[in-house]
């Protein structure tokens, strides 16, 4: 180091606070980031809809009459809500379960194989999003009676 280098202070890095309304919408989240966020959201949805799952399980298995009540909730409606609302609620649960399962298997695979490269992260995230969405679409078509 020369004498001049010792006298000139190093420029310190400059940090600024981000503005959530201006900076975040322009940020492009990678596919792995979307899978991570959706994994958390799907877990929260499954947790919040747990009473609905318990009601569906109990009503569908208790008796033949309760099963008919269960079917009518999806066809006609229940508690003042039309049947389509109950089907959409079930569809949200289906998506949450499928996405959470596939993303969880992705994480287990990465943990077991130590596959944490950028390429594998992107390709496995895109596969997770495609599988979860595709399977949800197939089951949505079945739920709404289109096949």
C-alpha positions in Angstrom: 0.0 0.0 0.0 1.2 3.4 -0.8 1.0 6.4 1.4 -1.9 7.9 -0.6 -4.0 4.7 -0.2 -3.6 4.8 3.5 -4.9 8.4 3.7 -8.0 8.0 1.4 -10.8 6.5 3.4 -12.6 3.6 1.8 -16.1 4.4 0.6 -18.6 2.6 2.8 -21.4 0.7 1.2 -24.6 2.7 1.0 -27.8 1.0 2.0 -31.3 2.4 1.6 -34.7 1.3 2.8 -37.0 -0.1 0.2 -40.4 1.2 -0.5 -42.8 -1.7 -0.6 -45.2 0.0 -3.0 -42.5 1.1 -5.5 -39.8 -1.5 -5.3 -41.6 -4.8 -4.6 -43.9 -4.8 -7.7 -40.9 -4.4 -10.0 -39.0 -7.3 -8.4 -39.0 -10.5 -10.4 -39.2 -13.4 -8.0 -37.6 -16.7 -9.3 -39.8 -19.8 -9.6 -38.2 -21.3 -6.5 -39.3 -18.2 -4.6 -42.9 -18.6 -5.8 -42.9 -22.3 -4.8 -41.6 -21.4 -1.4 -44.2 -18.7 -0.8 -47.0 -20.9 -2.1 -45.8 -23.7 0.1 -46.3 -21.6 3.1 -49.7 -20.3 1.9 -50.9 -23.8 1.1 -49.9 -24.9 4.6 -51.9 -22.0 6.1 -54.9 -22.8 3.9 -54.9 -26.5 5.0 -54.6 -25.4 8.7 -57.5 -22.9 8.4 -59.7 -25.3 6.5 -59.1 -28.1 9.0 -62.6 -27.7 10.5 -64.1 -28.0 7.0 -62.1 -31.2 6.4 -63.3 -32.7 9.7 -66.9 -31.8 8.8 -66.6 -33.3 5.4 -65.1 -36.5 6.8 -67.6 -36.8 9.6 -70.6 -36.0 7.4 -69.6 -38.3 4.6 -69.1 -41.4 6.9 -71.6 -41.1 9.7 -74.7 -42.5 7.9 -76.4 -42.6 4.6 -78.6 -39.7 5.5 -75.6 -37.6 6.5 -73.9 -38.5 3.2 -76.9 -37.3 1.3 -76.7 -34.0 3.3 -73.0 -33.8 2.4 -73.8 -34.3 -1.3 -76.6 -31.7 -1.2 -74.2 -29.1 0.4 -72.2 -29.4 -2.8 -75.1 -29.5 -5.2 -77.7 -27.2 -3.6 -75.9 -25.3 -0.9 -75.8 -25.1 2.9 -75.9 -22.4 5.6 -77.2 -19.9 3.0 -74.2 -20.4 0.7 -74.8 -21.9 -2.8 -73.2 -25.2 -3.7 -70.6 -23.5 -5.9 -69.1 -21.8 -2.9 -68.6 -25.1 -1.1 -67.1 -26.6 -4.3 -64.7 -23.6 -4.5 -63.8 -24.1 -0.8 -63.1 -27.8 -1.5 -61.1 -26.8 -4.6 -58.9 -24.5 -2.5 -58.3 -27.4 -0.2 -57.4 -29.7 -3.1 -54.9 -27.1 -4.5 -53.4 -26.6 -1.1 -52.9 -30.3 -0.5 -51.5 -31.0 -3.9 -49.1 -28.1 -3.9 -48.0 -28.7 -0.4 -47.4 -32.4 -1.1 -45.5 -31.8 -4.3 -43.4 -28.9 -2.9 -42.7 -31.0 0.2 -41.5 -33.9 -1.9 -39.3 -31.4 -3.9 -37.7 -30.3 -0.6 -37.2 -33.8 0.6 -35.5 -34.7 -2.7 -33.2 -31.7 -2.5 -32.3 -32.6 1.1 -31.6 -36.2 0.3 -29.6 -35.6 -2.8 -28.0 -32.3 -1.8 -29.3 -31.0 -5.2 -29.2 -27.3 -4.6 -27.9 -26.0 -7.9 -29.6 -23.0 -9.4 -30.6 -25.0 -12.5 -32.2 -27.8 -10.5 -33.9 -25.3 -8.3 -35.5 -23.6 -11.3 -36.5 -26.7 -13.1 -37.9 -28.5 -10.1 -39.8 -25.3 -9.1 -41.4 -25.1 -12.6 -42.2 -28.8 -12.4 -43.8 -28.3 -9.0 -45.9 -25.4 -10.2 -47.0 -27.3 -13.4 -47.8 -30.6 -11.6 -49.8 -28.8 -8.8 -51.7 -26.6 -11.3 -52.3 -29.5 -13.7 -53.6 -31.9 -11.1 -55.8 -29.2 -9.5 -57.3 -28.4 -12.9 -58.1 -32.1 -13.6 -59.7 -32.5 -10.2 -61.6 -29.2 -10.6 -63.1 -30.5 -13.8 -64.2 -33.6 -12.0 -65.5 -31.6 -9.0 -67.6 -29.4 -11.2 -68.9 -32.4 -13.2 -67.3 -31.7 -16.6 -66.3 -35.3 -17.0 
